[in-house]
Amino acid sequence: MAKNISRAIAPDVPELKWSVDDVLAIVTDVFFQVRISGCARAAGRRVRYLKTDESIRTAADYVLVLVDLDAGLDVQAAIRYLASNSDAPIVAFGPHVDSEARKAARAAGAHRVLAKSKFVTELPVILSRDADPSERQGGQTARVPSPR
C-alpha cells in the first residue's frame, strides 16, 4: 500500500479519500482513459486520473499506477517521485518507436514498460482483481501477469 504522503507534502490540501481498489493513472489521452476506465470497471476497480504535475503530490493509497509516456507532463519525474514514495507497482506505456522514453521510464523506477499496443492487449489482466500487482520479486520487479 502506498505511504500517505499527502499530509507531508501538501498539508493544506484536503486529504483525498481513496479506496484500496483505486488505480492511479497519469493518462491524458481520452482514448486510453475510456479503455482503462472500462477495463477497471469490469475488474471492480476505480481509476483516478491525474492531469498535472502538482496533483501527483496529493495522491495516496492506490494499488497500481499506470503512466502514459505521452501524457505531456514530466512523466519521468512523476515516475521517480511515485517509485520513491509508494509501494504500488508502476506500469508505463508508450509508442513502440520511442525506445528512449521507455528506457528512461524503466530507469526512473517503472516496474514494467510496454508498447501501447501490448498495454492495450494486457490491460484486462493488469487490472484484474485476481492479479496481485503489488507482489515484488527480488525487491525490484512487480509481478504484473501477462495473458496466458
C-alpha positions in Angstrom: 0.0 0.0 0.0 1.2 3.5 -0.8 2.5 5.7 2.0 0.2 8.6 2.9 2.3 11.4 1.5 -0.3 14.0 1.0 -0.1 15.4 4.6 3.7 15.8 4.5 3.9 17.4 1.1 0.7 19.4 0.9 -0.6 19.8 4.4 -3.1 22.5 3.4 -4.7 20.4 0.6 -7.8 18.4 1.7 -7.0 14.8 2.1 -8.2 12.6 -0.7 -10.3 9.6 0.1 -9.0 6.6 -1.8 -10.2 3.1 -1.9 -7.9 0.1 -1.8 -9.1 -0.8 -5.3 -8.0 2.6 -6.8 -5.7 2.8 -9.7 -3.7 6.0 -10.2 -3.4 6.9 -13.9 -1.3 9.6 -15.4 -3.1 9.5 -18.8 -4.3 12.5 -20.8 -5.4 10.7 -24.0 -9.2 10.3 -23.9 -9.0 7.1 -26.0 -6.8 5.4 -23.3 -8.9 6.9 -20.5 -12.0 5.3 -21.9 -10.2 1.9 -22.4 -8.7 2.0 -18.9 -11.9 3.0 -17.2 -13.9 0.2 -18.9 -11.4 -2.5 -18.0 -11.2 -1.1 -14.5 -15.0 -1.2 -14.0 -15.0 -4.8 -15.2 -12.3 -5.6 -12.7 -14.1 -3.8 -9.8 -11.5 -1.1 -9.6 -11.8 2.7 -9.7 -9.3 4.9 -11.6 -8.2 8.3 -10.5 -6.7 10.4 -13.4 -4.1 13.0 -12.5 -3.5 15.6 -15.1 -1.0 17.9 -13.5 2.5 17.5 -12.0 1.3 19.1 -8.8 -1.7 16.7 -8.3 0.8 13.8 -8.2 1.9 15.0 -4.8 -1.6 14.7 -3.3 -2.2 11.1 -4.4 -2.1 8.3 -1.8 -3.3 4.8 -1.1 -3.6 3.3 -4.6 -2.8 -0.3 -5.7 -1.4 0.3 -9.1 0.0 3.2 -11.2 -0.5 3.5 -14.9 1.6 6.1 -16.8 1.3 7.1 -20.4 4.7 8.3 -21.5 3.0 10.6 -24.0 0.9 12.3 -21.2 2.6 15.7 -21.8 3.8 16.0 -18.2 7.3 15.4 -16.8 6.4 11.7 -16.6 10.0 10.7 -15.8 9.9 12.9 -12.7 6.5 11.6 -11.8 7.7 8.0 -12.0 10.7 8.8 -9.9 8.6 10.5 -7.3 5.9 7.7 -7.2 8.5 5.0 -7.1 10.2 6.5 -4.1 7.0 7.3 -2.2 4.9 4.3 -2.9 4.9 0.5 -2.8 2.4 0.4 -5.7 3.8 -1.1 -9.0 4.2 1.3 -11.9 3.2 0.2 -15.4 4.3 2.7 -18.0 3.4 2.5 -21.7 4.3 4.5 -24.8 4.9 4.3 -28.5 6.8 1.3 -29.7 9.1 3.5 -31.7 10.2 5.6 -28.7 12.6 3.2 -27.1 14.5 6.1 -25.4 11.3 7.1 -23.4 10.7 3.5 -22.5 14.3 3.1 -21.3 14.1 6.3 -19.3 10.8 5.2 -17.7 12.5 1.9 -16.6 15.5 3.9 -15.2 13.1 6.2 -13.4 11.5 3.3 -11.5 8.7 1.9 -13.6 8.3 -1.8 -12.8 7.0 -2.7 -16.3 7.2 -0.7 -19.5 5.1 -1.7 -22.5 4.5 -0.5 -26.0 0.9 0.9 -26.3 -0.3 -2.0 -28.4 0.9 -4.5 -25.8 -0.5 -2.4 -23.0 -4.0 -2.5 -24.6 -3.8 -6.2 -25.0 -2.7 -6.9 -21.4 -4.8 -4.2 -19.7 -7.6 -6.6 -18.6 -5.0 -8.8 -16.9 -3.1 -5.9 -15.4 -6.3 -4.6 -13.8 -7.7 -7.9 -12.8 -8.6 -8.3 -9.1 -7.1 -11.8 -9.3 -3.7 -10.4 -10.3 -1.7 -9.1 -7.4 0.5 -6.4 -8.9 1.9 -5.4 -5.6 4.0 -8.6 -5.2 7.6 -8.0 -6.0 10.3 -10.4 -7.0 13.8 -9.6 -5.6 12.5 -6.3 -4.2 12.7 -4.7 -7.7 10.2 -6.2 -10.2 6.5 -6.2 -9.8 4.7 -9.3 -10.9 2.1 -7.9 -13.3 1.0 -11.1 -15.1 0.9 -11.5 -18.8 -2.1 -13.1 -20.5 -2.0 -16.8 -20.6 
